[in-house]
Amino acid sequence: MTASKPQTATLIDILSEGYSAVNRRPWLLVLPVLLNLYLAFGAQLSLAPLLSDLSGLMQRMQSSGSDQAMAQEMALGIEELGQIDVQRQLAALNAIPTLPLTRAVSPGGEGVLEISSVGGAVLAFLLINAVALPLSALFLVLLAGGVRSEPAVRPGLPQDVGRVALMILACVGIIAGVGVALGLPYMFLTGLLMLLSPPIGVLALVILQLVVFWAWIYLGFTNEAIVMGGAGPLRAIRASFSLVRHNFWSTLGFLALSAFIIPLGLATVWQAMAGSTAGLVVAAVGSAYIGCGLAASRMVFYRERSERRQSAPAYIRSGR
């Protein structure tokens, strides 16, 4: 008797199932739509005073040659960051799809909170993420229930949301701790290289960017491992790494489509619609729908690839 080989769902099947889950429960769009509307029309947060001081300091630190040119380029980038609302950038723990538009701020304008100290920036970061984390956990739990076709209202939902929030925070803490422990010595070495030989220093920065990119690839499914697999922080990290390692090319294809091609392609559409109030509202709703469907598709991808691997023969699961 021949063992039946587990059938692999195509990327179209995965995207279709993800959007079907959202279509069955359109109220899942409420949180993303409200967040998009707030980011489009709500209060703004500007780091312009703080970043202006930092930009001036960097320009004074370098005085000659290629160092000066590089410092001026970095200072220009810092000044540009000071001209936009940075709430999206500071929401490191946010997992709710947001409208990918940068909102310009008017220094000293009405509804703009300007931060001029490092302490204020840290406080803003903590407050924003203190709100983003539980809302993201609620969104992920509700979306995972839709993907699994669970009842919309069920006992134990608040406990699930709290557990997911704690697991996500623990995961981020572990990854950030390891990143800081390894990254600080590397950044110190990079700083020395920039002083001794700027081209080699730039190469070291490029290598660091590549490492961060591949870490994002391999650790990018930790949230899905938590909400779909009930994993703790360490097991979620291992599960994400294992998923990508054993499904490398299909994962790259899925991420290329769901994280780059579709979002970046539609970003131009949302940008074109954002010229009017009505267009911005439509873009907020449309972006929420597309983002929810892609987030659900990530969960479907994780579940399908994990179940397929578990149902495979033992010698395949062990990688031999």
BAZAVEX-359898 format. One record per atom (N, C-alpha, C): x negated, y, z negated; residue in one letter. Coordinates in steps of 0.001 Angstrom, whole numbers, plus 500000, padded with zeros to 6 digits. Example, Ala and Ser with C-alpha at 12.3 -4.5 7.8 and 13.67 -1.06 7.14 Angstrom:
486810494310492200A;487700495500492200A;486800496700492200A;487150497750492920S;486330498940492860S;487100500030492130S;
//
This chain:
499147498808500000M;500000500000500000M;499111501243500000M;499429502190500880T;498610503416500969T;499204504511500092T;498317505163499342A;498767506267498481A;499096507471499336A;500247508075499089S;500633509247499865S;499797510445499460S;499325511144500454K;498470512299500214K;499330513523499890K;499018514249498796P;499812515432498465P;499775516443499599P;500958516962499947Q;501049517897501058Q;500773519312500574Q;499931520013501317T;499558521369500940T;500509522364501576T;501074523239500740A;501945524286501266A;501115525323502016A;501638525809503117T;500944526842503881T;501118528196503200T;500319529171503640L;500435530515503070L;501815531116503343L;502393530794504494I;503735531287504812I;504746530681503856I;504610529378503572D;505515528727502616D;505418529379501240D;504185529671500816I;503968530259499487I;504563531655499416I;504318532477500426L;504887533830500439L;506412533781500508L;506937532856501298S;508385532730501418S;509014532347500088S;508402531406499372E;508940530996498069E;508836532133497055E;507747532885497103G;507596534008496189G;508676535057496396G;508923535421497651Y;509946536435497914Y;511352535890497688Y;511545534588497853S;512850533995497546S;513163534130496064S;512139533959495220A;512337534105493775A;512777535525493439A;512184536525494107V;512566537914493862V;513959538193494421V;514274537628495587N;515597537846496187N;516712537255495324N;516406536151494628R;517419535553493757R;517683536410492527R;516674537199492122R;516810538018490923R;516307539446491221R;517084540203491974P;516617541558492348P;516401542479491151P;517000542161489986W;516791543003488810W;515340542945488318W;514544541991488847L;513123541966488504L;512402543222488995L;513037543939489920L;512423545154490461L;512560546354489536L;513383546236488475V;513686547396487643V;512415548001487041V;511584547172486395L;510366547696485769L;509415548325486784L;509091547631487902P;508195548266488883P;508768549552489475P;510072549587489746V;510661550800490329V;510578551954489338V;510930551701488068L;510854552754487056L;509422553254486878L;508463552327486893L;507064552731486760L;506628553567487955L;507022553157489149N;506668553924490348N;507271555325490309N;508523555419489882L;509173556734489820L;508495557626488782L;508082557028487661Y;507375557827486662Y;506045558333487222Y;505288557442487877L;503989557848488430L;504146558876489545L;505319558859490206A;505540559809491306A;506048561156490822A;506874561147489757F;507530562391489345F;507283562765487883F;506673561892487097G;506512562150485673G;505306563008485348G;504990563057484046A;503854563852483577A;502550563320484163A;501565564200484264Q;500278563847484842Q;499172563940483799Q;498127563184484044L;496972563191483142L;495723563511483954L;495017564548483531S;493830564997484266S;492605564970483360S;491510564446483882L;490223564474483180L;489310565556483752L;489890566517484463A;489093567531485163A;488105568264484253A;488498568769483075P;487516569482482238P;486345568601481817P;486651567369481408L;485597566453480974L;484686566072482129L;485277565746483277L;484480565330484429L;483688566495485013L;484204567703484898S;483461568871485383S;482174569061484579S;482279568880483261D;481075568979482427D;480087567872482775D;480603566642483000L;479724565521483339L;479052565743484684L;479797566287485644S;479230566551486962S;478099567576486882S;478311568647486119G;477261569653485961G;476030569099485278G;476232568217484291L;475102567600483595L;474284566736484538L;474962565958485384M;474239565090486322M;473434565911487318M;473994567016487774Q;473279567847488736Q;472042568490488108Q;472114568818486833R;470962569427486171R;469873568404485866R;470263567125485737M;469282566094485370M;468340565760486523M;468805565928487769Q;467975565591488916Q;467536566885489595Q;466312566918490051S;465829568196490582S;465136568115491925S;464862566898492417S;464081566878493659S;464397565654494496S;464106565806495823G;464092564689496764G;465405563942496836G;465267562604497071S;466423561738497256S;467224561622495978S;466568561797494807D;467285561740493535D;468333562842493469D;467936564037493914Q;468856565161493881Q;470041564932494820Q;469758564414495996A;470840564153496952A;471816563119496401A;471286562067495777M;472136561034495218M;472959561588494056M;472337562409493215A;473049562996492080A;474175563900492561A;473916564669493620Q;474950565550494153Q;476123564755494720Q;475812563630495356E;476879562785495905E;477733562196494785E;477084561738493721M;477827561190492592M;478636562281491900M;478057563482491804A;478774564594491179A;480017564957491980A;479918564881493309L;481062565181494162L;482180564163493936L;481794562871493824G;482786561837493558G;483475562041492220G;482724562460491217I;483291562718489891I;484273563888489947I;483910564939490689E;484798566094490803E;486097565718491516E;486012564852492527E;487221564415493232E;488130563624492294E;487541562799491424L;488333562058490449L;489052563002489502L;488435564130489213G;489065565102488329G;490253565800488949G;490460565658490244Q;491562566338490917Q;492817565483491047Q;492790564255490510I;493942563365490650I;494460562930489282I;495707562462489277D;496311561882488080D;495666560510487850D;495075560323486674V;494269559112486429V;495003558062485600V;496291558169485458Q;497013557200484627Q;496914555783485184Q;497006555653486504R;496869554324487105R;495478553771486871R;494448554613486993Q;493069554149486825Q;492794553733485382Q;493423554388484412L;493175554070483008L;493974552858482528L;495013552482483248A;495860551360482833A;495209550034483216A;494127549683482513A;493367548478482845A;494155547202482592A;495117547231481672L;495882546032481320L;497227545965482038L;497440546853482986N;498708546837483708N;498732545734484764N;499800544925484757A;499971543879485773A;501236544105486583A;501884545242486395I;503105545566487142I;502698546232488452I;503235545782489588P;502872546415490871P;503221547899490865P;502294548708491347T;502520550153491377T;502318550686492786T;502928551832493025L;502809552494494318L;501372552960494510L;500695552504495575P;499267552815495731P;499012554183496331P;499479555216495631L;499262556587496092L;498538557368495008L;497593558212495422T;496928559087494455T;497704560400494392T;497953560854493182R;498753562059492976R;497842563200492557R;497783564234493363A;496932565374493060A;497501566168491891A;496611566724491090V;497043567529489948V;496613568978490152V;497390569870489565S;497038571293489583S;496525571658488202S;495221571971488064P;494676572301486744P;495469573411486073P;495872573114484829G;496638574109484085G;498092574183484487G;498517573310485418G;499900573330485874G;500854572755484851G;502151572975485087E;503174572482484171E;503257570958484260E;503338570300483128G;503442568845483109G;502122568132483281G;501001568859483209V;499673568253483351V;498965568303481998V;498589567133481503L;497822567063480259L;496349566940480622L;495568567931480234E;494138567941480552E;493337567470479343E;492372566606479595I;491543566051478529I;490118566545478730I;489558567115477689S;488229567725477815S;487183567059476935S;487532566014476203S;486563565362475321S;486564563860475551S;485447563237475188V;485346561786475322V;486342561108474385V;486476561633473178G;487431561067472238G;488852561108472768G;489212562215473401G;490544562324473996G;490748561314475112G;489708561101475931A;489813560125477015A;489977558708476467A;489226558396475409V;489348557073474791V;490739556885474205V;491251557913473545L;492594557836472965L;493652557642474053L;493516558383475156A;494456558236476265A;494397556822476840A;493181556287476977F;493010554920477478F;493719553925476574F;493540554066475268L;494149553134474315L;495672553241474322L;496195554465474352L;497644554651474336L;498303554120475603L;497682554406476747I;498251553933478019I;498290552410478052I;497217551768477614N;497177550313477655N;498021549671476558N;498224550401475453A;499121549897474408A;500561549813474919A;500911550673475871V;502231550613476499V;502225549622477671V;501146549631478449A;501089548804479659A;501068547314479337A;500387546911478259L;500234545486477967L;501566544792477680L;502388545260476722P;503653544549476487P;504615544612477672P;504632545743478382L;505495545829479565L;505035544853480642L;503725544723480821S;503189543775481808S;503505542343481409S;503375542041480107A;503692540691479635A;505165540371479877A;506039541331479598L;507470541128479853L;507724540886481332L;507110541702482183F;507292541543483631F;506809540173484099F;505634539749483653L;505084538469484097L;505930537296483612L;506417537357482364V;507247536269481842V;508560536171482620V;509195537316482885L;510449537308483644L;510231536831485073L;509126537271485681L;508842536864487055L;508532535372487120L;507768534862486156A;507465533424486119A;508736532610485929A;509679533123485116G;510958532439484958G;511727532383486266G;511638533455487050G;512280533450488355G;511645532452489303G;510327532358489296V;509633531394490153V;509996529964489757V;510144529714488438R;510484528365487961R;511990528117487929R;512778529112488335S;514248529018488320S;514778528721486926S;514171529331485912E;514653529189484549E;515798530165484311E;516612529940483273P;517676530904482957P;517084532285482684P;517770533304483145A;517260534672482983A;517181535058481515A;518203534704480741V;518213534979479306V;518125533642478584V;517091533464477802R;516875532198477113R;516287532472475744R;516499531548474806P;515908531733473477P;514383531670473542P;513751532413472676G;512290532389472629G;511618533331473589G;512401534149474321L;511789535085475283L;510879536109474604L;511300536749473506P;510387537703472854P;509083537057472387P;509180535814471880Q;507960535120471439Q;507036534828472616Q;507630534453473762D;506819534203474957D;506114535474475417D;506836536579475370V;506239537853475781V;505079538212474855V;505278538049473561G;504205538347472611G;502998537444472803G;503250536146473045R;502126535215473247R;501353535583474502R;502076535869475585V;501410536212476847V;500586537487476674V;501144538491475970A;500404539736475744A;499114539466474976A;499185538656473925L;497992538344473137L;496973537557473957L;497433536600474771M;496518535795475583M;495822536653476648M;496587537572477258I;495977538461478259I;494926539343477597I;495265539893476426L;494315540747475713L;493060539972475332L;493240538723474869A;492086537902474504A;491233537588475726A;491885537285476851C;491151537000478099C;490321538197478527C;490959539375478533V;490254540596478923V;489100540865477974V;489329540629476675G;488270540841475688G;487076539938475925G;487340538657476231I;486245537708476484I;485468538113477732I;486191538401478809I;485529538757480072I;484752540070479918I;485377541056479240A;484695542338479043A;483480542179478148A;483601541344477099G;482462541125476205G;481281540505476922G;481560539475477731V;480488538842478497V;479913539828479511V;480807540609480143G;480335541579481126G;479437542640480516G;479809543118479324V;478979544130478656V;477648543528478222V;477694542309477663A;476460541664477187A;475472541434478326A;475983541074479493L;475100540844480640L;474840542122481436L;475843543016481443G;475735544188482301G;474868545299481751G;474866545478480437L;474067546566479880L;472571546404480158L;471975545223479900P;470554545071480260P;470308545265481754P;471262544772482570Y;471095544916484019Y;471165546391484417Y;472086547147483815M;472193548570484143M;470963549334483669M;470420548934482526F;469183549565482049F;468050549313483043F;467952548067483516L;466929547738484518L;467174548504485813L;468440548627486210T;468767549364487429T;468371550831487298T;468599551402486110G;468210552797485879G;466708552994486025G;465929552048485497L;464480552129485657L;464086552028487124L;464739551119487843L;464423550959489264L;464773552222490052L;465881552877489676M;466255554110490370M;465193555186490180M;464577555224489011L;463530556203488763L;462249555855489507L;461922554553489552L;460671554130490180L;460795554036491695L;461907553464492149S;462102553285493592S;463602553320493894S;464133554480494288P;465568554604494544P;466143553548495497P;465465553172496600P;466048552139497477P;466263550805496756P;465291550407495917I;465445549153495175I;466561549307494141I;466670550481493541G;467745550726492592G;469105550628493248G;469229551175494463V;470483551084495208V;470797549624495522V;469776548846495906L;469971547422496171L;470484546703494914L;469932547068493756A;470386546459492501A;471853546799492239A;472277548021492571L;473679548395492404L;474587547617493351L;474111547394494576V;474886546615495546V;475059545180495042V;473990544610494494I;474070543251493947I;475085543200492809I;475083544231491960L;476040544286490864L;477475544341491386L;477702545117492434Q;479038545196493020Q;479479543847493576Q;478557543119494191L;478885541788494713L;479251540828493581L;478493540907492489V;478792540046491334V;480179540354490786V;480512541641490658V;481830542036490152V;482925541561491100V;482687541665492406F;483680541219493392F;483950539726493261F;482892538920493171W;483100537473493078W;483666537074491733W;483349537825490695A;483983537571489390A;485485537828489493A;485858538895490215W;487281539178490427W;487955538033491182W;487269537453492159I;487829536331492920I;488038535129492004I;486985534735491286Y;487027533486490520Y;487857533597489247Y;487966534789488673L;488707534948487420L;490057535624487635L;490445535780488886G;491643536551489195G;492960535875488896G;492948534567488595F;494202533857488350F;494395533532486874F;493724534270485994T;493881534004484561T;495302534322484089T;495884535421484572N;497265535740484177N;498226534649484615N;498041534148485833E;498910533068486323E;498726531794485504E;497491531517485088A;497250530341484253A;497938530492482902A;498025531710482395I;498668531955481104I;500181531812481205I;500789532449482213V;502259532456482273V;502830531212482945V;502088530608483869M;502594529416484560M;502120528128483905M;500918528139483339G;500370526920482749G;500360526920481234G;500783528030480604G;500776528099479154G;499386528002478547G;498358528405479293A;496973528246478840A;496584529338477860A;495648528993476961G;495019529976476105G;493945530712476876G;493271531688476255P;492324532529477007P;491175531766477644P;490502530899476883L;489370530164477451L;489832529184478521L;490935528497478248R;491431527533479243R;491932528248480487R;492489529449480316A;492951530209481481A;491770530616482358A;490668531022481737I;489470531383482499I;488932530172483244I;488862529024482556R;488385527800483222R;489332527376484335R;490646527498484092A;491619527087485102A;491511527953486352A;491333529262486167S;491197530156487313S;489930529820488106S;488828529649487382F;487567529321488053F;487691527997488807F;488303527000488170S;488444525682488798S;489351525747490019S;490432526536489924L;491349526664491057L;490629527202492283L;489847528268492082V;489138528872493208V;488043527933493717V;487335527280492801R;486235526388493211R;486736525234494070R;487885524684493742H;488387523526494481H;489290523905495650H;489652525193495751N;490483525655496872N;489877526943497434N;488573526925497677F;487841528155497966F;488391528862499203F;488453528164500324W;488823528834501570W;490296529214501589W;491167528351501060S;492584528717501025S;492815529888500073S;492034529953498967T;492149531089498049T;491702532375498726T;490571532323499443L;490111533522500154L;491138533975501189L;491735533016501905G;492756533368502885G;493978533993502240G;494410533407501121F;495580533938500426F;495301535339499890F;494139535532499265L;493805536848498710L;493599537886499816L;492998537470500922A;492819538405502038A;494169538929502516A;495160538016502563L;496487538410503030L;497256539194501976L;497257538678500724S;498123539242499688S;497507540418498939S;496176540487498890A;495535541557498122A;494938542647498998A;494771542377500298F;494126543371501158F;494987543726502367F;495274542742503223I;495916543047504504I;497309543645504302I;498167542976503535I;499527543481503342I;499538544781502540I;498890544846501344P;498939546103500589P;498300547284501310P;497126547057501917L;496451548175502585L;497203548612503835L;497783547643504543G;498559547998505725G;499788548828505372G;500491548398504300L;501694549122503905L;501379550437503197L;500172550559502652A;499805551812501975A;499915552996502927A;499581552784504199T;499712553869505180T;501181554237505391T;502054553220505315V;503494553491505459V;503997554295504268V;503623553873503049W;504073554611501856W;503522556044501873W;502285556196502329Q;501685557534502396Q;502461558422503353Q;502877557867504483A;503631558649505456A;505010559035504927A;505593558151504095M;506932558422503565M;506906559378502385M;505730559566501779A;505649560335500537A;505700561837500755A;505924562289501992G;505950563727502253G;507192564417501751G;508256563662501453S;509497564249500956S;509940563498499710S;510834564111498946T;511323563476497723T;512076562189498035T;512954562241499031A;513713561045499401A;512786559942499895A;511802560326500702G;510853559336501203G;510037558713500088G;509679559523499093L;508896559014497962L;509712558021497138L;511013558289496983V;511876557349496258V;511976556031497019V;512172556113498331V;512243554899499149V;510925554130499075V;509805554855499117A;508496554207499020A;508330553532497663A;508835554162496590A;508730553569495255A;509487552259495190A;510674552204495789V;511473550971495776V;510850549923496697V;510460550338497902G;509869549390498842G;508568548809498329G;507722549648497742S;506452549175497195S;506690548205496041S;507717548487495204A;508038547587494095A;508460546215494617A;509264546193495669Y;509721544910496226Y;508553544117496812Y;507724544784497604I;506577544092498198I;505637543594497103I;505363544438496114G;504456544053495036G;504991542901494209G;506293542911493907C;506896541812493141C;506815540504493917C;507092540565495205G;507017539349496011G;505610538781496067G;504624539659496180L;503240539191496212L;502816538630494854L;503279539265493759A;502960538749492428A;503595537381492210A;504838537209492660A;505489535898492562A;504766534871493423A;504281535301494581S;503556534385495469S;502253533905494831S;501591534766494070R;500388534353493341R;500723533224492364R;501861533356491685M;502271532311490750M;502589531015491479M;503257531126492622V;503560529933493428V;502263529287493895V;501311530093494335F;500022529570494803F;499317528831493672F;499278529438492493Y;498622528788491356Y;499306527471491012Y;500634527487490934R;501359526263490572R;501171525167491617R;501277525545492890E;501183524537493951E;499802523913494008E;498761524738493930R;497403524203494006R;497058523403492741R;497536523845491586S;497259523116490349S;497959521767490345S;499231521747490748E;499969520478490776E;499384519529491806E;498957520066492934R;498365519211493960R;497076518578493462R;496281519353492731R;495035518814492205R;495300517761491125R;496309517985490277Q;496624517023489230Q;497165515716489793Q;497849515804490943S;498405514591491539S;497415513869492442S;496238514479492655A;495218513853493504A;494536512712492737A;493911511775493452P;493166510703492777P;492081511260491860P;491698510461490873A;490744510919489841A;489413511323490444A;488941510628491463Y;487623510953492017Y;487651512299492743Y;488822512709493222I;488948514028493854I;488988515112492787I;489754514861491681R;489835515835490604R;488480516090489958R;487655515031489917S;486344515201489291S;485345515860490215S;485747516075491485G;484873516752492430G;483841515861493064G;483963514544492881R;482964513661493470R;483367513253494870R;
//
